[in-house]
Amino acid sequence: MKLYYSPFACSLTQHILLCMSGLNYSVEKVDLKTKKTEHGANFYDINPEGQVPTLELDDGTILTENIAIAQYIADKATDAKLIAPVGKIERYQTLSWLSFVGTELHPAFLPLFKSDSESVKNAALIVLEKKLAHVEQHLTHRQFIATNSFTIADAYLYVVLNWLKYFKLTQVYPAIEQYVKHIETIPAVQQAVALESK
């Protein structure tokens, strides 16, 4: 399978998970401005939405959307234990947090990245910090967000929390800071980050 990614975009989530998975895969960088891959392909021909992450399976099937691809990788790589089996409450706790990151936290960053209006950015920061307060409270005295071990929810949360370095926050989040530092000690996270830093 092949992951199409843009460095340090949300597709870093899947890159981390693939590094952990033990599955055979390759990666190809995408320039999201030109919609060209590093090998010169028109990315719209691969994913008509032109967005990462995009996962091309060995049979040519294309999977899109962060949450769906994360679950696919976890379910294919059962030995990596990136999500609990069907029927276990830990699976649904993981999916709950994965959904929170994908539908609440990630979108809260978009006006900060895309708007040129200071009033829009200030309003977005208020919304974002409410979401961060929820995460901060949950992470107090916890190493991982959903269960007692690293899951697909941690991969996505770590990537999104890394975007905080681009903005000046009004609050301090010590549990979040400790969490990010802890996740960064995981070898697969270091591997994915190093590859995307090239």
Backbone as a printed PyTorch tensor [residue, N CA C, xyz], in Angstrom:
tensor([[[  0.8450,  -1.1870,   0.0000],
         [  0.0000,   0.0000,   0.0000],
         [  0.8820,   1.2400,   0.0000]],

        [[  0.2720,   2.3560,  -0.4410],
         [  1.0300,   3.6080,  -0.4980],
         [  0.2410,   4.7210,   0.1790]],

        [[  0.9190,   5.4570,   1.0570],
         [  0.3320,   6.6170,   1.7070],
         [  0.7910,   7.8770,   0.9950]],

        [[ -0.1620,   8.6650,   0.5610],
         [  0.1300,  10.0000,   0.0350],
         [ -0.0150,  10.9850,   1.1860]],

        [[  1.0300,  11.7860,   1.4020],
         [  1.0590,  12.6510,   2.5780],
         [  1.6390,  14.0120,   2.2280]],

        [[  1.3930,  14.9600,   3.1090],
         [  2.0570,  16.2610,   3.0670],
         [  2.7380,  16.4400,   4.4170]],

        [[  4.0060,  16.8420,   4.4310],
         [  4.7450,  16.8850,   5.6910],
         [  4.0360,  17.6620,   6.8010]],

        [[  3.8590,  16.9890,   7.9210],
         [  3.3070,  17.5520,   9.1550],
         [  1.8550,  18.0050,   9.0420]],

        [[  1.1980,  17.6170,   7.9530],
         [ -0.2580,  17.7650,   7.8830],
         [ -0.8840,  16.6240,   8.6920]],

        [[ -2.1990,  16.5300,   8.6860],
         [ -2.8550,  15.4810,   9.4770],
         [ -2.4820,  14.0810,   9.0010]],

        [[ -1.9520,  13.9610,   7.7920],
         [ -1.5190,  12.6580,   7.2740],
         [ -0.3360,  12.0850,   8.0400]],

        [[  0.3120,  12.9090,   8.8570],
         [  1.3590,  12.3720,   9.7360],
         [  0.7730,  11.2970,  10.6580]],

        [[ -0.5050,  11.4050,  10.9610],
         [ -1.1920,  10.3910,  11.7700],
         [ -0.9960,   9.0060,  11.1730]],

        [[ -1.3360,   8.8810,   9.8990],
         [ -1.2410,   7.5820,   9.2330],
         [  0.1970,   7.1510,   9.0420]],

        [[  1.0850,   8.1100,   8.8550],
         [  2.5030,   7.7950,   8.7140],
         [  3.0150,   7.1440,  10.0030]],

        [[  2.6390,   7.7280,  11.1370],
         [  3.0150,   7.1510,  12.4310],
         [  2.4510,   5.7490,  12.5770]],

        [[  1.1820,   5.5930,  12.2570],
         [  0.5310,   4.2860,  12.4120],
         [  1.1630,   3.2350,  11.5020]],

        [[  1.5190,   3.6230,  10.2930],
         [  2.1830,   2.6770,   9.3910],
         [  3.5570,   2.2860,   9.9220]],

        [[  4.2750,   3.2400,  10.5050],
         [  5.5700,   2.9140,  11.1050],
         [  5.4150,   1.9140,  12.2380]],

        [[  4.3160,   1.9680,  12.9290],
         [  4.0540,   1.0490,  14.0450],
         [  3.5000,  -0.2870,  13.5910]],

        [[  2.9280,  -0.3200,  12.4110],
         [  2.0650,  -1.4310,  12.0040],
         [  2.7750,  -2.7360,  11.6630]],

        [[  3.9930,  -2.6450,  11.1350],
         [  4.6440,  -3.8390,  10.6260],
         [  4.1630,  -4.2280,   9.2310]],

        [[  3.2860,  -3.4280,   8.6470],
         [  2.7740,  -3.6930,   7.2990],
         [  3.7730,  -3.2110,   6.2510]],

        [[  3.6790,  -3.7760,   5.0520],
         [  4.4860,  -3.3030,   3.9260],
         [  3.8080,  -2.0800,   3.3160]],

        [[  4.5480,  -1.0030,   3.1780],
         [  3.9620,   0.2220,   2.6350],
         [  5.0660,   1.0980,   2.0610]],

        [[  4.6350,   2.0570,   1.2670],
         [  5.5250,   3.1150,   0.8020],
         [  4.8040,   4.4370,   1.0150]],

        [[  5.5470,   5.5280,   0.8800],
         [  4.9450,   6.8490,   1.0270],
         [  5.3500,   7.7080,  -0.1650]],

        [[  4.4690,   8.6520,  -0.4990],
         [  4.7740,   9.6100,  -1.5580],
         [  4.2650,  10.9830,  -1.1420]],

        [[  5.1730,  11.9420,  -1.1880],
         [  4.8500,  13.3020,  -0.7610],
         [  3.9820,  14.0000,  -1.8070]],

        [[  3.0660,  14.8340,  -1.3110],
         [  2.1850,  15.6090,  -2.1770],
         [  2.3660,  17.0890,  -1.8750]],

        [[  2.5000,  17.8910,  -2.9140],
         [  2.4840,  19.3460,  -2.7660],
         [  1.0260,  19.7780,  -2.8460]],

        [[  0.4610,  20.1980,  -1.7350],
         [ -0.9650,  20.5100,  -1.6980],
         [ -1.3130,  21.7980,  -2.4320]],

        [[ -0.3160,  22.6400,  -2.7090],
         [ -0.5850,  23.8580,  -3.4760],
         [ -0.6950,  23.5550,  -4.9600]],

        [[  0.2290,  22.7490,  -5.4710],
         [  0.2230,  22.4350,  -6.9000],
         [ -0.5700,  21.1730,  -7.2230]],

        [[ -0.8820,  20.3860,  -6.1760],
         [ -1.5760,  19.0990,  -6.3360],
         [ -0.7730,  18.1390,  -7.2140]],

        [[  0.5500,  18.1950,  -7.0530],
         [  1.4430,  17.2600,  -7.7310],
         [  2.1350,  16.3870,  -6.6960]],

        [[  2.3480,  15.1160,  -7.0340],
         [  3.1010,  14.2480,  -6.1440],
         [  4.5850,  14.4220,  -6.4370]],

        [[  5.4100,  13.8940,  -5.5410],
         [  6.8550,  14.0590,  -5.7300],
         [  7.3630,  13.3690,  -6.9870]],

        [[  6.5780,  12.4320,  -7.5410],
         [  6.9720,  11.7660,  -8.7860],
         [  6.2790,  12.3710, -10.0060]],

        [[  5.6230,  13.5200,  -9.8080],
         [  5.0720,  14.2600, -10.9380],
         [  3.6510,  13.9210, -11.3250]],

        [[  2.9800,  13.0630, -10.5600],
         [  1.5970,  12.7090, -10.8860],
         [  0.6450,  13.8240, -10.4840]],

        [[ -0.4500,  13.9290, -11.2080],
         [ -1.5320,  14.8430, -10.8410],
         [ -2.2990,  14.1960,  -9.6900]],

        [[ -2.2390,  14.8030,  -8.5140],
         [ -2.8460,  14.1830,  -7.3380],
         [ -4.3590,  14.0670,  -7.4760]],

        [[ -4.9710,  14.9730,  -8.2400],
         [ -6.4190,  14.8840,  -8.4590],
         [ -6.8030,  13.5880,  -9.1710]],

        [[ -5.8720,  13.0210,  -9.9430],
         [ -6.1540,  11.7380, -10.6100],
         [ -6.1880,  10.5860,  -9.6090]],

        [[ -5.5510,  10.7760,  -8.4770],
         [ -5.5060,   9.7560,  -7.4250],
         [ -6.6400,   9.9600,  -6.4380]],

        [[ -6.8050,  11.1860,  -5.9890],
         [ -7.8940,  11.5530,  -5.0800],
         [ -8.5380,  12.8260,  -5.6230]],

        [[ -9.7310,  12.7320,  -6.1940],
         [-10.3800,  13.9120,  -6.7880],
         [-10.5870,  15.0660,  -5.8210]],

        [[-10.5700,  14.7920,  -4.4980],
         [-10.6980,  15.8660,  -3.5220],
         [ -9.3680,  16.5840,  -3.3000]],

        [[ -8.2740,  15.9610,  -3.7280],
         [ -6.9630,  16.5950,  -3.6110],
         [ -6.4760,  16.7550,  -2.1850]],

        [[ -6.9210,  15.8810,  -1.2940],
         [ -6.5830,  16.0070,   0.1210],
         [ -5.7830,  14.8030,   0.6140]],

        [[ -4.9480,  15.0640,   1.6180],
         [ -4.2610,  13.9910,   2.3320],
         [ -4.9070,  13.8670,   3.7060]],

        [[ -4.8300,  12.6680,   4.2860],
         [ -4.1680,  11.4560,   3.7890],
         [ -4.9930,  10.7620,   2.7170]],

        [[ -4.2950,  10.0950,   1.8350],
         [ -4.9050,   9.2040,   0.8480],
         [ -4.0950,   7.9200,   0.8610]],

        [[ -4.7820,   6.8160,   0.9780],
         [ -4.1100,   5.5100,   1.0280],
         [ -4.5260,   4.6970,  -0.1870]],

        [[ -3.5220,   4.2900,  -0.9710],
         [ -3.7670,   3.4290,  -2.1300],
         [ -3.4180,   1.9970,  -1.7540]],

        [[ -4.4040,   1.1190,  -1.8110],
         [ -4.1840,  -0.2740,  -1.4570],
         [ -3.5300,  -1.0170,  -2.6100]],

        [[ -3.0520,  -2.2110,  -2.3200],
         [ -2.3110,  -2.9770,  -3.3260],
         [ -3.1590,  -3.3050,  -4.5540]],

        [[ -4.4870,  -3.3810,  -4.3760],
         [ -5.3590,  -3.6810,  -5.5180],
         [ -5.8320,  -2.4260,  -6.2390]],

        [[ -5.3040,  -1.2700,  -5.8390],
         [ -5.6640,  -0.0130,  -6.4860],
         [ -6.7970,   0.7410,  -5.8160]],

        [[ -7.4410,   0.1290,  -4.8520],
         [ -8.5010,   0.8090,  -4.1150],
         [ -7.9420,   2.0300,  -3.3900]],

        [[ -8.6840,   3.1180,  -3.4280],
         [ -8.2740,   4.3550,  -2.7700],
         [ -9.1410,   4.5810,  -1.5370]],

        [[ -8.4730,   4.7720,  -0.3990],
         [ -9.1620,   5.1500,   0.8360],
         [ -8.8030,   6.5860,   1.1710]],

        [[ -9.7950,   7.3590,   1.6080],
         [ -9.5620,   8.7340,   2.0280],
         [-10.1700,   8.9310,   3.4180]],

        [[ -9.8740,  10.0590,   3.9990],
         [-10.3690,  10.4960,   5.3040],
         [ -9.5630,   9.8750,   6.4460]],

        [[ -9.1200,  10.7600,   7.3060],
         [ -8.2150,  10.4230,   8.3880],
         [ -8.7320,   9.2930,   9.2770]],

        [[ -9.9640,   9.4270,   9.7390],
         [-10.5160,   8.4590,  10.6790],
         [-10.6490,   7.0860,  10.0350]],

        [[-11.1120,   7.0350,   8.8020],
         [-11.2890,   5.7500,   8.1150],
         [ -9.9550,   5.0530,   7.8750]],

        [[ -8.9490,   5.8040,   7.4320],
         [ -7.6490,   5.1940,   7.1440],
         [ -6.9840,   4.7110,   8.4270]],

        [[ -7.1020,   5.4810,   9.4970],
         [ -6.5230,   5.0660,  10.7750],
         [ -7.1120,   3.7340,  11.2310]],

        [[ -8.4280,   3.5940,  11.1210],
         [ -9.0710,   2.3330,  11.5150],
         [ -8.6510,   1.1850,  10.6030]],

        [[ -8.5220,   1.4710,   9.3190],
         [ -8.1140,   0.4230,   8.3760],
         [ -6.7290,  -0.1100,   8.7480]],

        [[ -5.7860,   0.7920,   8.9860],
         [ -4.4270,   0.3660,   9.3410],
         [ -4.4480,  -0.4450,  10.6300]],

        [[ -5.1810,   0.0360,  11.6280],
         [ -5.2410,  -0.6610,  12.9160],
         [ -5.8510,  -2.0510,  12.7690]],

        [[ -6.8820,  -2.1630,  11.9530],
         [ -7.5460,  -3.4550,  11.7830],
         [ -6.7210,  -4.4220,  10.9320]],

        [[ -5.8770,  -3.8920,  10.0660],
         [ -4.9870,  -4.7520,   9.2700],
         [ -3.7870,  -5.2110,  10.0840]],

        [[ -3.3780,  -4.3770,  11.0310],
         [ -2.1640,  -4.6610,  11.8140],
         [ -2.5600,  -5.0300,  13.2420]],

        [[ -3.2640,  -6.1270,  13.3930],
         [ -3.8020,  -6.4890,  14.7080],
         [ -2.7000,  -6.7170,  15.7430]],

        [[ -1.5440,  -7.2020,  15.3020],
         [ -0.4580,  -7.4630,  16.2500],
         [  0.0770,  -6.1740,  16.8870]],

        [[ -0.1020,  -5.0530,  16.2170],
         [  0.3820,  -3.7760,  16.7460],
         [ -0.5190,  -3.2290,  17.8580]],

        [[ -1.7250,  -3.7760,  17.9590],
         [ -2.6660,  -3.4030,  19.0310],
         [ -2.9070,  -1.8940,  19.0830]],

        [[ -3.2270,  -1.3370,  17.9140],
         [ -3.4930,   0.0940,  17.7990],
         [ -4.9430,   0.4390,  18.1170]],

        [[ -5.7840,  -0.5780,  18.1910],
         [ -7.1710,  -0.4190,  18.6100],
         [ -7.6360,  -1.7590,  19.1640]],

        [[ -8.4940,  -1.7110,  20.1550],
         [ -8.9990,  -2.9420,  20.7700],
         [ -9.9300,  -3.6750,  19.7990]],

        [[-10.1170,  -4.9690,  19.9900],
         [-11.0050,  -5.7410,  19.1080],
         [-12.4630,  -5.2880,  19.1960]],

        [[-13.2230,  -5.6250,  18.1710],
         [-14.6660,  -5.3460,  18.1610],
         [-15.3050,  -5.9660,  19.4030]],

        [[-16.1550,  -5.1950,  20.0490],
         [-16.8450,  -5.6700,  21.2370],
         [-16.2290,  -5.2150,  22.5400]],

        [[-14.9460,  -4.8390,  22.5080],
         [-14.2720,  -4.3610,  23.7130],
         [-14.5580,  -2.8630,  23.8980]],

        [[-14.8830,  -2.4630,  25.1240],
         [-15.2200,  -1.0610,  25.3770],
         [-14.0650,  -0.1360,  25.0260]],

        [[-12.8240,  -0.6350,  25.1610],
         [-11.6700,   0.1970,  24.8300],
         [-11.6710,   0.6160,  23.3530]],

        [[-12.2360,  -0.2140,  22.4980],
         [-12.3230,   0.1430,  21.0760],
         [-13.1820,   1.3920,  20.8960]],

        [[-14.2940,   1.4300,  21.5880],
         [-15.2330,   2.5320,  21.4100],
         [-14.7690,   3.7830,  22.1430]],

        [[-14.0160,   3.6060,  23.2200],
         [-13.3800,   4.7580,  23.8610],
         [-12.3570,   5.3880,  22.9090]],

        [[-11.6150,   4.5340,  22.2190],
         [-10.6450,   5.0180,  21.2340],
         [-11.3390,   5.7390,  20.0880]],

        [[-12.4080,   5.1500,  19.5780],
         [-13.1270,   5.7750,  18.4690],
         [-13.7950,   7.0800,  18.8950]],

        [[-14.2220,   7.1430,  20.1420],
         [-14.8080,   8.3780,  20.6590],
         [-13.7930,   9.5160,  20.6260]],

        [[-12.5820,   9.2420,  21.1190],
         [-11.5480,  10.2810,  21.1080],
         [-11.0550,  10.5700,  19.6940]],

        [[-10.9650,   9.5370,  18.8700],
         [-10.5750,   9.7440,  17.4720],
         [-11.5670,  10.6840,  16.7880]],

        [[-12.8470,  10.4700,  17.0550],
         [-13.8790,  11.3250,  16.4710],
         [-13.8120,  12.7390,  17.0240]],

        [[-13.5390,  12.8640,  18.3230],
         [-13.4140,  14.1960,  18.9160],
         [-12.2920,  14.9850,  18.2350]],

        [[-11.1560,  14.3330,  18.0540],
         [-10.0330,  15.0270,  17.4010],
         [-10.4180,  15.4120,  15.9810]],

        [[-11.0740,  14.4920,  15.2570],
         [-11.3940,  14.7330,  13.8580],
         [-12.5130,  15.7250,  13.6150]],

        [[-13.4840,  15.7700,  14.5180],
         [-14.6590,  16.6220,  14.2790],
         [-14.7080,  17.8720,  15.1460]],

        [[-13.9380,  17.8980,  16.2280],
         [-13.9590,  19.0490,  17.1270],
         [-12.6210,  19.7940,  17.1630]],

        [[-11.5500,  19.0690,  17.4440],
         [-10.2560,  19.7210,  17.6530],
         [ -9.5940,  20.1460,  16.3470]],

        [[ -9.4730,  19.2230,  15.4050],
         [ -8.8480,  19.5340,  14.1160],
         [ -9.5410,  20.7140,  13.4200]],

        [[-10.8730,  20.7030,  13.2720],
         [-11.5180,  21.8360,  12.5970],
         [-11.3510,  23.1680,  13.3180]],

        [[-11.1230,  23.1320,  14.6400],
         [-10.9450,  24.3720,  15.3880],
         [ -9.6840,  25.1230,  14.9680]],

        [[ -8.7230,  24.4050,  14.3800],
         [ -7.4850,  25.0390,  13.9110],
         [ -7.6520,  25.7280,  12.5530]],

        [[ -8.6280,  25.3110,  11.7820],
         [ -8.7000,  25.7440,  10.3830],
         [ -8.7760,  27.2590,  10.2180]],

        [[ -9.6180,  27.9860,  10.9920],
         [ -9.6220,  29.4500,  10.8150],
         [ -8.2790,  30.0850,  11.1670]],

        [[ -7.5550,  29.4760,  12.0890],
         [ -6.2520,  30.0280,  12.4780],
         [ -5.2360,  29.8910,  11.3550]],

        [[ -5.3540,  28.8240,  10.5910],
         [ -4.4350,  28.6110,   9.4710],
         [ -4.8720,  29.3710,   8.2170]],

        [[ -6.1840,  29.5080,   8.0270],
         [ -6.6740,  29.9560,   6.7180],
         [ -7.1500,  31.4020,   6.6560]],

        [[ -7.5380,  31.9690,   7.7960],
         [ -8.1080,  33.3180,   7.7670],
         [ -7.0230,  34.3820,   7.9040]],

        [[ -7.2500,  35.5180,   7.2360],
         [ -6.3710,  36.6740,   7.3780],
         [ -6.9500,  37.6960,   8.3550]],

        [[ -8.1490,  37.4210,   8.8420],
         [ -8.8330,  38.3480,   9.7400],
         [ -8.4400,  38.0850,  11.1930]],

        [[ -7.9440,  39.1150,  11.8720],
         [ -7.5580,  38.9590,  13.2730],
         [ -8.7630,  38.6690,  14.1480]],

        [[ -9.9130,  39.2720,  13.8300],
         [-11.1070,  39.0170,  14.6380],
         [-11.5660,  37.5700,  14.4920]],

        [[-11.4580,  37.0330,  13.2920],
         [-11.8140,  35.6250,  13.0650],
         [-10.8410,  34.7260,  13.8250]],

        [[ -9.5560,  35.0500,  13.7630],
         [ -8.5540,  34.2500,  14.4570],
         [ -8.7350,  34.2930,  15.9690]],

        [[ -9.0560,  35.4770,  16.4990],
         [ -9.2620,  35.6070,  17.9400],
         [-10.4730,  34.8000,  18.4030]],

        [[-11.5370,  34.8360,  17.6130],
         [-12.7310,  34.0530,  17.9430],
         [-12.4320,  32.5630,  17.8650]],

        [[-11.6490,  32.1790,  16.8600],
         [-11.2880,  30.7610,  16.7000],
         [-10.4170,  30.2910,  17.8540]],

        [[ -9.5470,  31.1700,  18.3370],
         [ -8.6680,  30.7980,  19.4510],
         [ -9.4780,  30.5370,  20.7260]],

        [[-10.5230,  31.2990,  20.9420],
         [-11.3970,  31.0730,  22.1010],
         [-12.0430,  29.6900,  22.0150]],

        [[-12.5270,  29.3520,  20.8390],
         [-13.1350,  28.0320,  20.6300],
         [-12.1030,  26.9310,  20.8310]],

        [[-10.9230,  27.1140,  20.2370],
         [ -9.8670,  26.1080,  20.3480],
         [ -9.4830,  25.8770,  21.8020]],

        [[ -9.3500,  26.9510,  22.5640],
         [ -8.9050,  26.7830,  23.9390],
         [ -9.9500,  26.0800,  24.8100]],

        [[-11.2120,  26.1800,  24.4600],
         [-12.2410,  25.4030,  25.1670],
         [-12.0490,  23.9090,  24.8890]],

        [[-11.7340,  23.5820,  23.6540],
         [-11.4760,  22.1770,  23.2920],
         [-10.2150,  21.6760,  23.9950]],

        [[ -9.2010,  22.5250,  24.0390],
         [ -7.9460,  22.1410,  24.6890],
         [ -8.1370,  21.9310,  26.1880]],

        [[ -9.0030,  22.7230,  26.7970],
         [ -9.2670,  22.5530,  28.2300],
         [ -9.8630,  21.1800,  28.5120]],

        [[-10.7090,  20.7140,  27.6170],
         [-11.2930,  19.3690,  27.7540],
         [-10.2050,  18.2990,  27.6640]],

        [[ -9.3190,  18.4470,  26.7010],
         [ -8.2100,  17.4990,  26.5400],
         [ -7.2850,  17.5570,  27.7450]],

        [[ -6.9640,  18.7580,  28.1860],
         [ -6.0820,  18.9540,  29.3450],
         [ -6.6310,  18.2360,  30.5760]],

        [[ -7.9050,  18.4220,  30.8290],
         [ -8.5190,  17.7880,  32.0040],
         [ -8.4430,  16.2680,  31.9120]],

        [[ -8.6970,  15.7440,  30.7260],
         [ -8.6940,  14.2870,  30.5560],
         [ -7.2840,  13.7090,  30.6690]],

        [[ -6.2860,  14.4680,  30.2240],
         [ -4.9170,  13.9520,  30.2150],
         [ -4.2200,  14.0460,  31.5700]],

        [[ -4.8190,  14.7520,  32.5100],
         [ -4.2030,  14.8600,  33.8240],
         [ -4.0520,  13.4690,  34.4350]],

        [[ -2.8340,  13.1100,  34.7620],
         [ -2.4950,  11.7950,  35.3370],
         [ -2.6880,  10.6350,  34.3580]],

        [[ -2.6570,  10.9350,  33.0440],
         [ -2.7730,   9.8790,  32.0330],
         [ -1.6200,   9.9970,  31.0450]],

        [[ -1.1470,   8.8430,  30.5470],
         [ -0.1130,   8.8590,  29.5120],
         [ -0.7070,   8.8560,  28.1130]],

        [[ -1.9020,   8.2860,  27.9700],
         [ -2.5410,   8.1640,  26.6570],
         [ -3.9850,   8.6560,  26.7590]],

        [[ -4.5520,   9.0710,  25.6480],
         [ -5.8410,   9.7620,  25.6850],
         [ -7.0360,   8.8370,  25.8900]],

        [[ -7.0320,   7.6470,  25.3140],
         [ -8.2420,   6.8340,  25.3260],
         [ -8.1690,   5.6230,  26.2570]],

        [[ -7.0290,   4.9450,  26.2560],
         [ -6.8760,   3.7240,  27.0290],
         [ -5.5250,   3.7670,  27.7500]],

        [[ -5.0830,   2.6240,  28.2460],
         [ -3.8020,   2.5710,  28.9480],
         [ -2.6110,   2.3280,  28.0270]],

        [[ -2.8430,   2.3290,  26.7240],
         [ -1.7570,   2.1510,  25.7690],
         [ -1.9970,   3.0420,  24.5480]],

        [[ -0.9610,   3.1740,  23.7190],
         [ -1.0300,   4.0170,  22.5250],
         [ -2.0430,   3.4360,  21.5390]],

        [[ -2.9210,   4.3000,  21.0360],
         [ -3.9140,   3.8840,  20.0460],
         [ -3.9140,   4.8610,  18.8660]],

        [[ -4.7700,   4.5720,  17.9010],
         [ -4.9150,   5.4640,  16.7560],
         [ -5.3650,   6.8600,  17.1840]],

        [[ -6.0800,   6.9590,  18.2980],
         [ -6.5010,   8.2760,  18.7890],
         [ -5.3000,   9.0980,  19.2350]],

        [[ -4.3040,   8.4540,  19.8230],
         [ -3.0950,   9.1670,  20.2390],
         [ -2.3090,   9.6780,  19.0400]],

        [[ -2.2530,   8.8940,  17.9920],
         [ -1.5200,   9.3330,  16.7970],
         [ -2.1230,  10.6160,  16.2380]],

        [[ -3.4390,  10.6540,  16.1190],
         [ -4.1210,  11.8260,  15.5670],
         [ -4.0130,  13.0100,  16.5320]],

        [[ -4.2390,  12.7560,  17.8220],
         [ -4.1750,  13.8410,  18.7940],
         [ -2.7850,  14.4530,  18.8410]],

        [[ -1.7640,  13.6250,  18.8300],
         [ -0.3940,  14.1350,  18.8620],
         [ -0.1220,  15.0610,  17.6770]],

        [[ -0.5480,  14.6510,  16.4960],
         [ -0.2990,  15.4540,  15.2940],
         [ -0.9860,  16.8070,  15.4110]],

        [[ -2.2370,  16.8160,  15.8270],
         [ -2.9850,  18.0650,  15.9200],
         [ -2.4160,  18.9700,  17.0230]],

        [[ -2.0620,  18.3890,  18.1550],
         [ -1.4940,  19.1970,  19.2360],
         [ -0.1610,  19.8240,  18.8460]],

        [[  0.5540,  19.2060,  17.9360],
         [  1.8190,  19.7730,  17.4700],
         [  1.6340,  21.0970,  16.7480]],

        [[  0.4380,  21.3420,  16.2390],
         [  0.1810,  22.6060,  15.5420],
         [  0.1060,  23.7890,  16.5080]],

        [[  0.0020,  23.5080,  17.7990],
         [ -0.0860,  24.5960,  18.7820],
         [  1.1520,  25.4860,  18.7610]],

        [[  2.2720,  24.9380,  18.3250],
         [  3.5180,  25.7210,  18.3300],
         [  3.4630,  26.9150,  17.3760]],

        [[  2.4780,  26.9200,  16.4710],
         [  2.3710,  28.0140,  15.5140],
         [  1.5570,  29.1910,  16.0460]],

        [[  0.9680,  29.0350,  17.2430],
         [  0.0510,  30.0570,  17.7430],
         [  0.3890,  30.4450,  19.1810]],

        [[  0.0360,  31.6530,  19.5380],
         [  0.2400,  32.1330,  20.9060],
         [ -1.0500,  31.9140,  21.6820]],

        [[ -0.9910,  31.0270,  22.6660],
         [ -2.1640,  30.6960,  23.4610],
         [ -2.2560,  31.6020,  24.6780]],

        [[ -3.4710,  31.7660,  25.1810],
         [ -3.6590,  32.5770,  26.3810],
         [ -3.5630,  31.7420,  27.6500]],

        [[ -3.6470,  30.4290,  27.5100],
         [ -3.6150,  29.5250,  28.6550],
         [ -2.3930,  28.6040,  28.5710]],

        [[ -2.0550,  28.0170,  29.7020],
         [ -0.9740,  27.0370,  29.7730],
         [ -1.6080,  25.6630,  29.9890]],

        [[ -1.0630,  24.6650,  29.2940],
         [ -1.6260,  23.3130,  29.3500],
         [ -0.5260,  22.3150,  29.7080]],

        [[ -0.1860,  22.2190,  30.9950],
         [  0.9400,  21.3630,  31.3920],
         [  0.7270,  19.8800,  31.0800]],

        [[ -0.4930,  19.3810,  31.2230],
         [ -0.7430,  17.9650,  30.9230],
         [ -0.5720,  17.6870,  29.4350]],

        [[ -1.0180,  18.6150,  28.6100],
         [ -0.8440,  18.4750,  27.1590],
         [  0.6390,  18.5220,  26.8000]],

        [[  1.3690,  19.4450,  27.3870],
         [  2.8050,  19.5440,  27.1140],
         [  3.5260,  18.2470,  27.4970]],

        [[  3.1850,  17.6900,  28.6460],
         [  3.7990,  16.4420,  29.0970],
         [  3.4240,  15.2860,  28.1750]],

        [[  2.1770,  15.2730,  27.7510],
         [  1.6830,  14.2300,  26.8360],
         [  2.4660,  14.2500,  25.5190]],

        [[  2.6020,  15.4340,  24.9340],
         [  3.3200,  15.5510,  23.6590],
         [  4.7550,  15.0700,  23.8120]],

        [[  5.4050,  15.4650,  24.8950],
         [  6.7860,  15.0250,  25.1340],
         [  6.8650,  13.5040,  25.2670]],

        [[  5.8820,  12.9270,  25.9380],
         [  5.8630,  11.4710,  26.1150],
         [  5.6710,  10.7550,  24.7720]],

        [[  4.7320,  11.2270,  23.9810],
         [  4.4730,  10.5960,  22.6730],
         [  5.7120,  10.6930,  21.7910]],

        [[  6.4570,  11.7750,  21.9170],
         [  7.6520,  11.9740,  21.0880],
         [  8.7890,  11.0210,  21.4470]],

        [[  8.6700,  10.3000,  22.5470],
         [  9.6930,   9.3100,  22.8940],
         [  9.4540,   7.9690,  22.2160]],

        [[  8.3070,   7.8050,  21.5750],
         [  7.9510,   6.5330,  20.9350],
         [  8.7320,   6.4000,  19.6220]],

        [[  9.4620,   5.3110,  19.4230],
         [ 10.3180,   5.1840,  18.2350],
         [  9.5860,   5.3690,  16.9070]],

        [[  8.3940,   4.8330,  16.7610],
         [  7.6680,   4.9700,  15.4900],
         [  7.2940,   6.4190,  15.2200]],

        [[  6.9920,   7.1640,  16.2670],
         [  6.7020,   8.5930,  16.1110],
         [  7.9640,   9.3140,  15.6620]],

        [[  9.0700,   9.0200,  16.2790],
         [ 10.3380,   9.6220,  15.8810],
         [ 10.6930,   9.2870,  14.4490]],

        [[ 10.4190,   8.0480,  14.0520],
         [ 10.7190,   7.6200,  12.6820],
         [  9.9020,   8.4070,  11.6510]],

        [[  8.6120,   8.5160,  11.8930],
         [  7.7320,   9.2270,  10.9480],
         [  8.0890,  10.7000,  10.8730]],

        [[  8.3280,  11.3110,  12.0290],
         [  8.6920,  12.7260,  12.0680],
         [ 10.0080,  12.9630,  11.3300]],

        [[ 10.9700,  12.0840,  11.5380],
         [ 12.2650,  12.2380,  10.8650],
         [ 12.1080,  12.1310,   9.3550]],

        [[ 11.3100,  11.2070,   8.8920],
         [ 11.1010,  11.0500,   7.4430],
         [ 10.4070,  12.2600,   6.8450]],

        [[  9.4680,  12.8420,   7.5920],
         [  8.7510,  14.0030,   7.0500],
         [  9.5570,  15.2900,   7.1890]],

        [[ 10.6460,  15.2350,   7.9560],
         [ 11.5020,  16.4090,   8.1140],
         [ 12.5130,  16.5380,   6.9890]],

        [[ 12.6550,  15.4990,   6.1690],
         [ 13.6610,  15.5250,   5.0960],
         [ 13.2460,  16.4560,   3.9680]]])
